[in-house]
Amino acid sequence: MTSSKNSKDQYDYLKEFMTDDDVGFEQANEKKSGSDFGALLSESLKSNEKKLRVGDKIRGKILNLGSEEVFVTTGTRHDGVMSRRELLDAEGNCAYQVGDYTEVYVTMVKGSEIKLSKFPTDRNMAEDLKSAYESNLPIQGRIVEVCKGGVRVNIKGKMAFCPISQIDSKHVENAEEYVGKSLEFKITEISEGGKNIVVSRRKLLDAEREIGTASFLSETKDGDAATGRVTRFEPFGAFVELAPGVDGLVHISEIAWSRIAHPSDVLTLGQTVKVVVLKREVLNGKAKISLSIKQATPREVTDADKSKSAVKDDSWSKLLVGQVFQGKVNRKEAYGLFVQLEPGITGLLHKSRAPDNKDFHFDKVRVNDVIGVQIVEIKMGERQIALSLPHDSSEDDWKTNYKQDANASLGTLGSKMAGLLAKKK
């Protein structure tokens, strides 16, 4: 009799803390035997003994929606409270109702008082970062400032360091241009509970490139036509992006049918071009793709032996020494300027042929400036043109006459001297 009374007292005590989560609990107990009831009671009492810690992520049911506070079940004997503002959408409307479930984080536990939030705590963020590191998963971050040796990246409220060599797959000269950008990074080091974090974007880009390149190589064969975007210039050629992370090289000799001094003479960065895949190979574990632009476009000038008229149409055949052009500076080097005379035709104005004067100062000339030049030499075989600044031909006549006059004067003086010496003898 006493045992039965104690069980009933325990049940009444437990009933005070029952919520709607205990679906069918009371009905089940009415049908269960005394031993089953004891097992359920024991299990329920254990759940009531559950301890929450700051940072725990729980799923609770909304019990009450107040004007400022919301009460949510926590899976323990005590409910939690959170701010109603955290349940509002961008328009200020609350999308939740009493009885809805929501995932929240425990931000404070003090006796029976439990505070909750929709936003993760420092502990949650540290655990997420550690999980991303261990799982080798990319994580979003925003570059906030440049620091010594690299940049600082805000990742889930934590500051991480990214070395300048790991910001991009290409060489980065100015890290400032990346500040404010949100990018994906790979965590390469994490320690001190998330206080010391090192990330790399380059490792992600390299991995993407390897996957993209493998896919491209498997789907493409030598001789296939493709379309790409010009991404970078080098003196020896231009790099063309064929697919995200997949670059091929167009050697300078494969850019145009006519000889050019630099890729920028006929191409611009970002330009979409048609190419032919010349060769695919793997060297030292890296894919190398050789491309040709000129073989993907009709040749403008046919062989001279096939058509004499073609030579007449060749722009190079119309060039003459002494011709003056208003050309655009495509490239500037320490030794001279590369000047485009016509599309596909570029000449070199060597610095030695461009003395400074009141109308021209070599140091002040910039790329894309238009300057007057004159052809002084044409090498058709090598497709090379030497330029100088335009000059008045009368100046050469003056120099020639001056030389002749000087020689004549010297001759006359020499004859007189010789005569005087003869008389003395």
Secondary structure, 3 states (H helix, E strand, C coil): CHHHHHHHHHHHHHHCCCCCCCCCHHHHHHHCCHHHHHHHHHHHHHHHCCCCCCCCEEEEEEEEECCCEEEECCCCCCCEEEEHHHHECCCCCECCCCCCEEEEEEEEEECCEEEEECCCCHHHHHHHHHHHHHHCCEEEEEEEEEECCEEEEEECCEEEEEEHHHCCCCCCCCHHHHCCCEEEEEEEEEEHHHCEEEEECHHHHHHHHHHHHHHHHHHCCCCCEEEEEEEEEECCEEEEEEECCEEEEEEHHHCCCCCCCCHHHCCCCCCEEEEEEEEEEEECCEEEEEEECHHHCCCCCCCCCCCHHHHHHCHHHHCCCCCEEEEEEEEEECCEEEEEEECCEEEEEEHHHCCCCCCCCHHHCCCCCEEEEEEEEEECCCCEEEEECCCCHHHHHHHHHHHHHHHHHHHHHHHHHHHHHHHHC
